[in-house]
């Protein structure tokens, strides 16, 4: 496996862009500001993301032996379309 393997570049780019400005990053900023220990927060958040990604990669590798690739891709596409539609809808507000 090469350092600049296309799957590594693609995975890095996808995860990096997906994580920018999400709730986890905002929580990390808040925890760092509150604790005044940015290195400790950095190490904790990196460890958590690495572990979560490791579990996802193991699960993804195992699931493909049971469920066909096209079904997984279709489910992921449907999930992203659903999330996209919900993000485009204005927030429902009720008048009290």
Secondary structure by P-SEA (a helix, b strand, c coil): cccccaaaaaaaaaaaaaacccaaaaaaaaaaaaaccaaaaaaaaaaaaaaaaaaaaaaaaaaaacccaaaaaaaaaaaaaaaaaaaacccccccc
